[in-house]
Amino acid sequence: MSDPLPIPLKESRLANGLRLITVVDRTAPIATVNLWYHVGSKDERPGRTGFAHLFEHLMFQGSANVSKAEHLSLIESVGGSANATTWLDRTNYFATVPAEWVELILWMEADRLGTLLAALDQANLDNQRDVVKNEKRSSYDNQPYGTAYLELLALAYPKGHPYHHPTIGSMEDLDAASLQDVRDFFATWYAPNNAVLTVVGDIDEAEIAAAVERHFGGIAANSELPEHPNLALSAPLGGEIRKTVKDKVPDPRLHLAFRAPVLASPDLPALEIACQILAGGRGSRLTRRLVRQEQVAQDAGLSVLPFVGGASLVVGSATLRPGANAAKMESLFFEELAGLAATGPTTNEMERARALIESEEMSLRSDPESIADQIGMYATLLNDPGRINRDLAIYQAVDAAAVQRAAALFSAENRVVLWYEPIEQAAGATA
């Protein structure tokens, strides 16, 4: 396959620090607006966790000129869609609309950035605090295996590290939060000089730049924007950490975590390819061995969660097949990881991985939402939006030796082992 044409990024910065990146894409008469704020759960202080995620909700609850719930209803009324996500390193808000309505999104994003506090009162806070509690109950507490990531983060990162607590936060911390605490968090982190605004689609870049200046230009920067917390880890994991959780789950399940290189590391692409070889589809090593040949597992997965500092995580899982032996499944899982580290990937596996990478790259380039999100990530977390145009070459340059070296981190000295056992079968479920 020949290299794809580079995505034509155009970048500028407002006087208040807002970073604007535009991409003209005429493939469909739509436009995507994606706004990344460089704040996530890692930026919360002890005793006040859950604030980053709370604002993912509060940002849709009205501002000076947009009433409660009107943000989404206006977007839907013109045939668009919108959503938001929060993670350890960032929070982002995104909307896709027919191209002629793109300025509506820019105006509403600017309005809530500049005037959200005008609408943030105790009633709004109490309401959304209850919404978050319901989300935790439905998505974590009452979902089979729903607490797995919460457990893995707490085990893989020491207490006090900014990645130790989950993005959903502590419900006790949210209960203890005052309205002033929440307002202070917004005033600290929601500032134009802490944001990247990406607009992709059937747009006129000069018109977008003028509209962004018109709507965002008058919002003051935060001249006292704090440094992000120190994410360094004093030492590698240094030995296996093991825990068993007895819960209302249908079958025993194994969850794993390994500390890994950070997002900016040149070693991360090789590790992602290693995970693809091990767990990417029906032809992968783990699926072939555990699910199809030995028939000890119902499924098997392994993937990278890339973080900006300290260490990323590789997370994996396998659900025990009814009647199978848990210890055997775990042993076979580790055997496949060790096998890749010992002998490296085959030529066929490398060719398959490269083909999948090319397919994923072409899929990303056909979707304005994916393009905008990837640009926002690289600009916010790596200060390198142009990385999107080098990604394919970076991954294609990874050779078998690099994949083998990356697989070496799947060692007993660097792993978290978390078993979920059905309560009624707790005795012997991991025997």
C-alpha positions as CSV (number, residue, x, y, z in Angstrom):
1,M,0.0,0.0,0.0
2,S,1.3,3.5,-0.8
3,D,1.4,6.1,1.9
4,P,-1.8,8.0,2.2
5,L,-1.9,11.7,1.6
6,P,-1.2,13.7,4.7
7,I,-4.2,15.1,6.6
8,P,-4.0,18.9,5.9
9,L,-3.8,20.4,9.4
10,K,-3.9,24.2,9.8
11,E,-3.1,25.4,13.3
12,S,-3.3,28.8,15.0
13,R,-3.6,30.2,18.5
14,L,-5.7,32.9,20.0
15,A,-4.3,35.6,22.2
16,N,-5.9,33.9,25.2
17,G,-4.0,30.6,24.5
18,L,-6.8,28.6,22.9
19,R,-5.2,26.3,20.3
20,L,-7.3,25.9,17.1
21,I,-6.7,23.2,14.5
22,T,-8.7,22.9,11.4
23,V,-8.9,20.2,8.7
24,V,-10.9,20.6,5.4
25,D,-12.6,17.3,4.5
26,R,-15.1,17.5,1.6
27,T,-16.2,13.9,1.7
28,A,-19.5,14.7,3.4
29,P,-21.4,17.9,4.1
30,I,-20.8,17.7,7.9
31,A,-18.4,19.2,10.4
32,T,-17.1,17.8,13.7
33,V,-16.1,20.1,16.6
34,N,-13.9,18.4,19.2
35,L,-12.7,20.2,22.3
36,W,-10.1,18.7,24.5
37,Y,-9.3,20.1,28.0
38,H,-6.0,19.0,29.6
39,V,-7.6,17.9,32.8
40,G,-8.5,14.5,34.0
41,S,-8.9,12.5,37.2
42,K,-5.1,12.6,37.7
43,D,-5.5,16.4,38.4
44,E,-7.8,15.9,41.4
45,R,-6.5,16.3,44.9
46,P,-6.9,13.7,47.6
47,G,-10.4,13.9,49.2
48,R,-11.8,15.7,46.2
49,T,-11.9,13.0,43.5
50,G,-14.5,12.6,40.8
51,F,-14.6,16.3,39.9
52,A,-13.3,15.9,36.3
53,H,-16.0,13.4,35.5
54,L,-18.6,15.4,37.3
55,F,-18.0,18.3,34.9
56,E,-18.6,16.0,32.0
57,H,-22.2,16.1,33.3
58,L,-22.4,19.7,34.5
59,M,-21.3,21.0,31.1
60,F,-24.6,20.0,29.7
61,Q,-26.6,21.6,32.5
62,G,-26.8,25.1,31.2
63,S,-24.8,28.3,31.0
64,A,-25.6,32.0,30.9
65,N,-27.3,31.8,27.4
66,V,-28.2,28.1,27.1
67,S,-30.7,26.6,29.5
68,K,-30.5,23.3,31.2
69,A,-30.5,20.4,28.7
70,E,-30.8,22.8,25.8
71,H,-27.3,22.1,24.6
72,L,-28.1,18.6,23.4
73,S,-31.6,19.4,22.2
74,L,-30.4,22.2,20.0
75,I,-27.8,19.9,18.4
76,E,-30.3,17.2,17.8
77,S,-32.8,19.7,16.4
78,V,-30.4,20.4,13.5
79,G,-29.7,16.7,12.9
80,G,-26.5,16.5,14.9
81,S,-25.1,14.4,17.8
82,A,-22.9,15.2,20.7
83,N,-21.2,13.5,23.7
84,A,-18.3,13.8,26.1
85,T,-15.8,11.5,27.8
86,T,-13.5,11.8,30.8
87,W,-10.3,9.8,31.4
88,L,-7.3,10.0,33.7
89,D,-5.4,12.5,31.5
90,R,-8.1,14.5,29.8
91,T,-11.7,15.5,29.3
92,N,-13.2,16.0,25.8
93,Y,-16.4,17.3,24.3
94,F,-17.5,16.6,20.7
95,A,-20.3,17.2,18.3
96,T,-21.0,16.5,14.6
97,V,-23.6,18.5,12.7
98,P,-24.5,19.4,9.1
99,A,-21.7,21.8,8.1
100,E,-23.9,24.9,7.9
101,W,-24.6,24.6,11.7
102,V,-20.9,24.4,12.8
103,E,-21.0,27.9,14.3
104,L,-23.8,26.9,16.6
105,I,-21.5,24.4,18.2
106,L,-18.7,26.9,18.4
107,W,-21.0,29.4,20.1
108,M,-22.3,26.9,22.6
109,E,-18.9,25.6,23.5
110,A,-17.6,29.1,24.0
111,D,-20.7,30.0,26.1
112,R,-20.3,27.2,28.5
113,L,-16.5,27.7,28.8
114,G,-17.0,31.4,29.5
115,T,-20.2,31.4,31.5
116,L,-20.9,27.9,33.0
117,L,-20.4,29.3,36.5
118,A,-23.3,31.6,36.0
119,A,-25.6,28.6,36.0
120,L,-23.8,26.3,38.4
121,D,-25.8,26.5,41.6
122,Q,-26.4,24.1,44.5
123,A,-29.5,22.5,42.9
124,N,-27.5,21.7,39.7
125,L,-24.6,20.2,41.7
126,D,-26.9,18.1,43.9
127,N,-28.8,16.8,40.8
128,Q,-25.7,15.8,38.8
129,R,-24.0,14.4,41.9
130,D,-27.0,12.0,42.1
131,V,-26.7,11.2,38.4
132,V,-23.0,10.2,38.9
133,K,-24.0,8.0,41.8
134,N,-26.6,6.2,39.6
135,E,-24.0,5.9,36.9
136,K,-21.6,4.2,39.3
137,R,-24.2,1.8,40.5
138,S,-25.3,0.9,37.0
139,S,-22.0,0.8,35.2
140,Y,-19.7,-0.4,38.0
141,D,-21.3,-1.8,41.1
142,N,-24.2,-3.7,39.5
143,Q,-22.4,-4.7,36.3
144,P,-20.8,-8.1,36.2
145,Y,-17.0,-7.5,36.4
146,G,-17.8,-3.8,36.3
147,T,-15.3,-2.9,39.0
148,A,-12.3,-4.6,37.2
149,Y,-10.7,-1.4,36.0
150,L,-11.2,0.2,39.4
151,E,-9.4,-2.7,41.0
152,L,-6.6,-2.9,38.5
153,L,-5.8,0.8,38.8
154,A,-5.7,0.6,42.6
155,L,-3.4,-2.4,42.5
156,A,-1.1,-1.3,39.7
157,Y,-0.5,2.2,41.0
158,P,0.4,2.9,44.7
159,K,-1.9,4.8,47.0
160,G,-1.3,8.5,46.5
161,H,-0.3,8.2,42.9
162,P,-2.6,10.2,40.6
163,Y,-3.6,7.1,38.6
164,H,-4.5,5.1,41.7
165,H,-8.1,6.3,41.9
166,P,-10.6,5.8,39.1
167,T,-12.1,8.5,36.9
168,I,-15.6,8.0,38.4
169,G,-14.1,9.1,41.7
170,S,-15.2,8.4,45.3
171,M,-18.8,8.9,46.1
172,E,-17.8,9.9,49.6
173,D,-15.6,12.7,48.1
174,L,-18.5,13.9,45.9
175,D,-20.8,14.0,48.9
176,A,-18.2,16.0,50.8
177,A,-17.7,18.5,48.0
178,S,-19.0,22.0,48.5
179,L,-20.3,24.2,45.7
180,Q,-17.2,26.3,46.1
181,D,-14.9,23.3,45.7
182,V,-16.6,22.4,42.4
183,R,-16.6,26.0,41.1
184,D,-12.9,26.3,42.0
185,F,-12.1,23.2,40.0
186,F,-13.8,24.6,36.9
187,A,-12.1,28.0,37.3
188,T,-8.7,26.3,37.6
189,W,-8.8,23.9,34.7
190,Y,-11.5,25.1,32.2
191,A,-9.5,27.9,30.5
192,P,-8.8,28.6,26.9
193,N,-5.0,28.2,27.5
194,N,-5.8,24.6,28.7
195,A,-7.8,23.6,25.6
196,V,-7.4,22.4,22.1
197,L,-10.3,23.0,19.7
198,T,-10.3,20.9,16.5
199,V,-12.7,21.4,13.7
200,V,-12.8,18.9,10.8
201,G,-15.2,18.7,7.9
202,D,-16.8,20.6,5.0
203,I,-15.7,24.0,6.3
204,D,-14.1,27.3,5.2
205,E,-11.1,27.6,7.4
206,A,-11.0,31.4,7.4
207,E,-14.7,31.5,8.5
208,I,-14.0,29.0,11.3
209,A,-11.0,31.1,12.5
210,A,-13.1,34.2,12.5
211,A,-16.0,32.5,14.3
212,V,-13.6,31.1,16.9
213,E,-12.1,34.5,17.5
214,R,-15.5,36.0,17.8
215,H,-16.9,33.5,20.3
216,F,-13.8,32.4,22.3
217,G,-11.5,35.5,21.9
218,G,-13.1,37.4,24.8
219,I,-12.7,34.5,27.4
220,A,-9.8,35.2,29.7
221,A,-6.9,32.8,30.1
222,N,-6.0,31.4,33.5
223,S,-2.7,33.1,34.1
224,E,-2.2,30.8,37.2
225,L,-2.8,27.5,35.4
226,P,-1.2,24.9,37.7
227,E,1.3,22.3,36.8
228,H,0.0,18.8,36.3
229,P,0.9,16.4,39.2
230,N,4.1,14.4,39.3
231,L,3.3,11.0,37.7
232,A,6.7,9.4,38.2
233,L,6.8,6.0,39.8
234,S,9.6,5.3,42.3
235,A,10.1,1.8,41.0
236,P,8.7,-0.8,38.6
237,L,5.9,-3.0,39.9
238,G,8.6,-5.3,41.4
239,G,6.7,-8.5,41.9
240,E,3.3,-10.1,41.2
241,I,0.3,-8.6,43.0
242,R,-2.7,-10.9,43.3
243,K,-6.2,-10.4,44.5
244,T,-9.5,-12.3,44.3
245,V,-12.9,-10.6,44.3
246,K,-16.0,-12.6,45.2
247,D,-19.0,-11.1,43.4
248,K,-22.3,-11.8,41.7
249,V,-20.7,-12.8,38.4
250,P,-21.8,-15.6,36.1
251,D,-18.4,-17.2,35.6
252,P,-14.9,-16.9,37.0
253,R,-12.8,-14.4,35.1
254,L,-9.2,-13.6,35.0
255,H,-8.1,-9.9,34.7
256,L,-4.4,-8.9,34.3
257,A,-2.5,-5.7,34.2
258,F,1.1,-4.9,33.4
259,R,2.9,-1.6,33.7
260,A,4.0,-0.3,30.3
261,P,5.8,2.6,28.5
262,V,4.0,5.9,28.5
263,L,2.2,7.4,25.5
264,A,5.2,9.3,24.2
265,S,7.6,6.3,24.4
266,P,9.0,5.0,21.1
267,D,8.5,1.5,22.5
268,L,4.7,1.7,22.8
269,P,3.9,0.9,19.1
270,A,5.8,-2.4,19.4
271,L,3.9,-3.2,22.5
272,E,0.5,-2.5,20.8
273,I,1.5,-4.8,18.0
274,A,2.5,-7.5,20.5
275,C,-1.0,-7.2,22.0
276,Q,-2.6,-7.4,18.6
277,I,-0.6,-10.6,17.8
278,L,-1.6,-12.1,21.1
279,A,-5.3,-11.1,21.2
280,G,-6.3,-9.3,18.0
281,G,-9.1,-11.5,16.5
282,R,-9.8,-15.2,16.0
283,G,-6.4,-15.8,14.6
284,S,-4.5,-14.4,17.5
285,R,-2.4,-16.6,19.8
286,L,-4.5,-16.3,22.9
287,T,-7.8,-16.9,21.2
288,R,-6.4,-19.8,19.2
289,R,-4.9,-21.5,22.2
290,L,-7.3,-20.8,25.0
291,V,-10.6,-20.6,23.2
292,R,-10.3,-22.9,20.2
293,Q,-7.6,-25.5,21.0
294,E,-7.7,-26.1,24.7
295,Q,-11.2,-24.8,25.2
296,V,-10.6,-23.5,28.7
297,A,-11.8,-19.9,28.0
298,Q,-14.8,-18.3,26.5
299,D,-12.8,-15.3,25.4
300,A,-9.4,-13.7,25.7
301,G,-8.3,-10.1,25.3
302,L,-5.2,-7.9,25.8
303,S,-4.8,-4.2,25.0
304,V,-2.9,-1.1,25.9
305,L,-4.3,1.8,27.9
306,P,-1.8,4.6,27.1
307,F,-1.2,7.2,29.7
308,V,1.0,10.3,29.6
309,G,3.2,9.7,32.7
310,G,4.5,7.3,35.2
311,A,3.4,4.1,33.3
312,S,0.7,3.1,30.9
313,L,-1.1,-0.2,31.5
314,V,-1.6,-3.3,29.4
315,V,-4.8,-4.9,30.5
316,G,-6.0,-8.4,29.7
317,S,-8.8,-10.8,30.5
318,A,-10.2,-14.3,30.0
319,T,-13.5,-15.8,31.1
320,L,-13.3,-19.4,32.3
321,R,-15.4,-21.9,30.2
322,P,-17.9,-23.8,32.4
323,G,-16.3,-27.0,33.7
324,A,-12.7,-25.9,32.8
325,N,-9.9,-25.5,35.3
326,A,-9.0,-22.0,36.3
327,A,-5.4,-22.7,37.1
328,K,-4.9,-24.3,33.7
329,M,-6.4,-21.3,31.9
330,E,-4.2,-18.9,33.8
331,S,-1.1,-20.9,33.1
332,L,-1.9,-21.2,29.4
333,F,-2.5,-17.4,29.2
334,F,0.9,-16.7,30.8
335,E,2.5,-19.4,28.6
336,E,1.4,-17.6,25.4
337,L,2.8,-14.3,26.7
338,A,6.1,-15.9,27.6
339,G,6.2,-17.6,24.2
340,L,6.1,-14.3,22.3
341,A,8.8,-12.9,24.5
342,A,11.0,-16.0,24.0
343,T,10.7,-16.5,20.3
344,G,9.1,-13.3,18.9
345,P,6.4,-13.2,16.2
346,T,6.4,-15.1,13.0
347,T,6.6,-13.5,9.6
348,N,3.0,-14.2,9.0
349,E,2.0,-12.6,12.3
350,M,3.9,-9.4,11.4
351,E,2.3,-9.3,8.0
352,R,-1.1,-9.7,9.5
353,A,-0.4,-7.0,12.1
354,R,0.7,-4.6,9.4
355,A,-2.4,-5.3,7.3
356,L,-4.6,-4.6,10.3
357,I,-2.8,-1.4,11.0
358,E,-3.3,-0.2,7.5
359,S,-7.0,-1.1,7.6
360,E,-7.4,0.8,10.9
361,E,-5.6,3.8,9.5
362,M,-7.8,3.9,6.5
363,S,-10.9,3.6,8.7
364,L,-9.8,6.5,10.9
365,R,-9.1,8.7,7.8
366,S,-12.6,8.1,6.5
367,D,-14.3,9.5,9.7
368,P,-14.1,13.2,10.6
369,E,-14.9,12.4,14.2
370,S,-11.9,10.0,14.5
371,I,-9.6,12.5,12.8
372,A,-10.6,15.3,15.1
373,D,-10.3,13.1,18.2
374,Q,-6.9,11.8,17.3
375,I,-5.6,15.3,16.5
376,G,-7.0,16.6,19.8
377,M,-5.3,13.8,21.7
378,Y,-1.9,14.3,20.1
379,A,-2.0,18.1,20.5
380,T,-3.2,17.9,24.1
381,L,-1.1,15.1,25.5
382,L,2.0,15.2,23.3
383,N,2.0,18.7,21.9
384,D,2.3,17.1,18.5
385,P,-0.9,17.2,16.4
386,G,1.1,16.3,13.3
387,R,1.8,12.9,14.8
388,I,-1.4,11.7,13.1
389,N,0.4,11.9,9.8
390,R,3.3,9.9,11.0
391,D,1.4,7.1,12.8
392,L,1.2,4.7,9.9
393,A,4.9,4.9,9.2
394,I,5.8,4.6,12.9
395,Y,3.8,1.4,13.2
396,Q,5.0,0.0,9.9
397,A,8.6,0.5,10.9
398,V,8.2,-1.8,13.9
399,D,10.1,-5.1,13.3
400,A,9.8,-8.5,14.9
401,A,12.7,-7.9,17.2
402,A,11.1,-4.8,18.7
403,V,7.8,-6.8,19.3
404,Q,9.8,-9.5,21.0
405,R,11.5,-7.0,23.3
406,A,8.2,-5.3,24.1
407,A,6.7,-8.7,25.1
408,A,9.4,-9.0,27.8
409,L,7.4,-6.8,30.1
410,F,4.8,-9.6,30.4
411,S,6.7,-11.0,33.3
412,A,5.7,-12.3,36.7
413,E,7.6,-9.4,38.2
414,N,5.4,-6.9,36.5
415,R,1.9,-8.2,36.7
416,V,-1.3,-7.8,38.6
417,V,-3.5,-10.8,38.7
418,L,-7.2,-10.3,39.6
419,W,-9.7,-13.1,39.7
420,Y,-13.4,-12.6,39.9
421,E,-15.2,-15.6,41.4
422,P,-19.0,-16.2,41.6
423,I,-20.0,-16.0,45.2
424,E,-21.8,-19.3,45.2
425,Q,-18.6,-21.0,43.7
426,A,-16.0,-19.1,45.7
427,A,-14.4,-22.2,47.1
428,G,-12.0,-23.6,44.6
429,A,-12.8,-21.2,41.7
430,T,-9.1,-20.5,41.2
431,A,-7.9,-23.8,42.5
